[in-house]
């Protein structure tokens, strides 16, 4: 689906969530909903409010679940019909071994 940078920022401000392709900084000392300090693309360029970004999310979040209401306002929504559990299972079968790493995508300020 596609959303604007402003929608993406409002969505990320809802709560901490797993992200890929972005770097987000949260200040946990701030009130809920105001904790997102910054969000950039992997290359360090800023997420621009008026730009349009293509994202992939699960159907629950796309429908506005867990208060992610901005995702429900996305455009060009395409349902692949692929279940998340199947995608994860196929990835594990392909890779054989998964080694988690801390890569700094999400940074927390306490």
N, C-alpha and C positions, 0 to 999 in steps of 0.2 A: 504494500500500500504506500501511498505518499502522504506526507504531512509537512507542514511548515516548520521552520526552526522554532518559532514561537510555541507551536503546539508540542513539539518535542521537549522543549524546556519545561513547559507546564506539566507534561507527563512525567518527566524525570523528577520533578519537585514533589510528586505525590508521596514517594517513599523510595528507599534504596531498592534497586533492582539490578539484576544482572544485565550487562550491556556488552556489546561487541562493536568494534568500529568507532568507538567514542572513548573519550577520557572525561570523567566527571569528578568534581570535587564537591564534597558535602561538609558543611560545618554543623556538627551535631549539637552545638551550643545554642543554635538558633531555633526558633519555634518551628514545629512541623509545618511543612508547606513553604518554608523560607530557607531551608537548609541547602539547597542547590546553590553553590557559589559560582561555579563555572562549568561549561561543557564545551569541549573542542572535538574536532575530528582527530583521527589517529595521527595525522601529519602536523597537528598543532594549530591548524586554522580554526577560527571560531565558527560555531554554529550560528548562522545568520537568521534573524527572525523572519525575514521575508523570503528566504530561499526555500526551495522544496527539496525534501529528502525522501529517498525510497528506503523503507524499513521492512523488516520481517519480524512478525510477532505471532504469538499463538492466538487462536480464535477467541479464547476467554478474555484476553486483554483487549483485543480489537473490538469486542462488544462492550467495552467499558468496565469490565470486571475489576474488582479491587480498587475502585475509584479512578481508574485510568480512563476517564470520560473523554479526554481529548482524542484518544485513539479511535473512538467511535465516530469521530468527525473526519477521519482520513478519506482520501479519494483514491480512485483506481484500485480498489480492494480486489485482490485475487485470492481465492481460496484454492490452494493446491490440492486439497483433499488428503494430504499426507499427515498422518498422526505424528505428533512430537515424539512419542515413545518409539515409533518405527524409525524416525530419522536418527534418534540417538543410538538405537540398537544397530542400525546400519553403519553408523560412523564408528562405533566400537568394533564391530566385526571387521571393518576395513583397516583400522589402525592397529588392531590387536592389543596394543598397550596405550594407555592414556596416562600421561604424566602431568599433573596439575602444576602450574607455575603462577607466581604472583607477578603480574605485569604492569601494575599501576593504573589499570583502567579506572578503578574507583579508588579515590583517596578520601580519607576521613580526617577532619580536623576536630579534635576534642577540646 
